[in-house]
Amino acid sequence: MESTNFIMMFLDWLMSFDRKAVILAASAIGAGLAMIAGIGPGIGQGFAAGKGAEAVARNPKESKQSTMVMLLGAAVAETSGILALVVSLILLFGNPLVNLEGAVLIISASAIGAGFSMIAGIGPGIGQGYAAGKAQKRLVKDQSFNLLSYVRCS
């Protein structure tokens, strides 16, 4: 019973602020949450780069192809981080939610929810870097491995 009273007191306190200030504060929180997604691409790119260095060390003759695979994997792994950055920048600087009509709590929750949804970019960043690392490993093991024919068949 007391927890309900606390929630109502908190909501009343929150509504005492300016509408625009509440939405901008929620947008800043959402932008910060969205940038957590940068962890995934960092791990994925690190894994791909590590496997690339390992592949070049084991087979220096194939360094050009190995570097190409590593850079391609790093670029693909970075896409989820770039998307999270774009969402953060929109929430901070081009916020379309400020001029929306409606309940302040719902609009603010939308801004925070946008940030939470970007956290899902951690998985693809790691996974895409892992796939690039595995391609590096295959490149080292199989001298006849041709990346372009492998991509066409997939």
C-alpha positions in Angstrom: 0.0 0.0 0.0 2.8 2.4 0.8 4.6 1.6 -2.4 1.5 2.8 -4.4 1.5 6.0 -2.4 5.3 6.5 -3.2 4.6 6.0 -6.9 1.9 8.6 -6.9 4.0 11.0 -5.1 6.9 10.5 -7.5 4.5 11.0 -10.5 3.1 14.2 -9.0 6.7 15.4 -8.4 7.6 14.5 -12.0 4.6 16.4 -13.4 5.6 19.5 -11.5 8.4 20.1 -14.0 8.2 21.7 -17.4 6.9 19.4 -20.1 9.8 20.0 -22.4 12.4 19.5 -19.6 10.9 16.1 -18.7 11.0 14.9 -22.3 14.5 16.2 -22.9 15.7 14.5 -19.7 14.2 11.2 -20.7 15.7 11.6 -24.2 19.2 12.1 -22.6 18.7 8.9 -20.6 17.5 7.1 -23.7 20.6 8.3 -25.7 22.9 7.1 -22.9 21.2 3.7 -22.9 21.5 3.5 -26.7 25.3 4.0 -26.5 25.6 0.8 -24.4 25.2 -1.0 -27.8 28.8 0.1 -28.7 30.0 -2.7 -26.5 29.0 -5.4 -29.0 30.8 -3.9 -32.1 33.9 -3.3 -29.9 34.0 -7.0 -28.9 33.2 -8.2 -32.4 35.8 -6.0 -34.1 38.4 -7.0 -31.5 37.8 -10.6 -32.1 37.9 -10.2 -35.9 41.2 -8.1 -35.6 42.8 -10.7 -33.3 41.9 -13.5 -35.7 43.2 -11.4 -38.6 46.5 -10.9 -36.9 46.7 -14.6 -36.2 45.9 -15.4 -39.8 48.6 -13.1 -41.1 51.1 -14.5 -38.7 50.4 -18.1 -39.8 50.2 -17.4 -43.5 51.9 -14.1 -44.5 51.4 -14.9 -48.2 47.6 -14.5 -47.8 47.9 -11.3 -45.8 46.0 -9.3 -48.4 43.0 -11.6 -48.4 43.1 -11.9 -44.7 43.2 -8.2 -44.2 40.2 -7.8 -46.6 38.2 -10.4 -44.6 39.1 -8.7 -41.3 38.1 -5.2 -42.5 34.9 -6.5 -44.1 34.0 -8.2 -40.8 34.8 -5.1 -38.8 32.7 -2.9 -41.0 29.7 -5.2 -40.8 30.1 -5.6 -37.0 30.1 -1.8 -36.7 26.7 -1.3 -38.3 24.7 -1.9 -35.1 27.0 0.6 -33.2 26.5 3.2 -35.9 22.7 2.8 -35.8 22.8 3.2 -32.0 24.9 6.4 -32.4 22.4 7.8 -35.0 19.4 7.1 -32.6 21.3 8.8 -29.8 22.1 11.9 -31.9 18.5 12.1 -33.0 17.3 11.9 -29.4 19.8 14.6 -28.3 19.8 17.1 -31.1 16.9 16.5 -33.5 14.4 15.3 -31.0 11.0 14.8 -32.7 9.3 14.0 -29.4 9.5 17.5 -27.9 6.8 18.9 -30.1 4.5 15.9 -29.8 1.1 16.4 -28.1 0.1 13.8 -25.6 0.8 12.5 -22.1 4.3 13.5 -21.0 5.0 10.2 -19.3 4.2 8.2 -22.4 6.4 10.4 -24.6 9.2 10.3 -22.1 8.9 6.5 -21.8 9.1 6.4 -25.6 12.5 8.2 -25.5 13.8 5.8 -22.8 12.4 2.8 -24.7 14.2 3.9 -27.9 17.5 3.8 -25.9 16.7 0.4 -24.4 15.8 -1.0 -27.8 19.3 -0.1 -29.2 21.0 -2.2 -26.5 19.9 -5.2 -28.6 22.7 -4.1 -31.0 25.3 -5.8 -28.7 24.4 -9.2 -30.0 24.8 -8.6 -33.7 28.0 -6.7 -33.2 29.6 -9.6 -31.4 28.1 -12.2 -33.7 29.2 -10.5 -36.9 32.7 -10.1 -35.5 32.7 -13.7 -34.5 31.7 -14.7 -38.0 34.6 -12.6 -39.5 37.0 -14.3 -37.1 35.8 -17.8 -38.1 36.3 -16.8 -41.8 39.9 -15.8 -40.9 40.4 -19.2 -39.3 39.1 -21.0 -42.4 41.4 -18.9 -44.5 44.4 -20.0 -42.6 43.4 -23.7 -42.5 42.4 -24.0 -46.2 44.9 -22.5 -48.6 42.5 -22.9 -51.5 39.7 -21.0 -49.7 38.4 -18.2 -51.9 36.3 -15.7 -50.1 34.5 -14.4 -53.1 33.3 -17.9 -54.2 32.3 -18.6 -50.5 30.2 -15.4 -50.4 28.5 -16.2 -53.7 27.6 -19.7 -52.5 26.1 -18.5 -49.2 
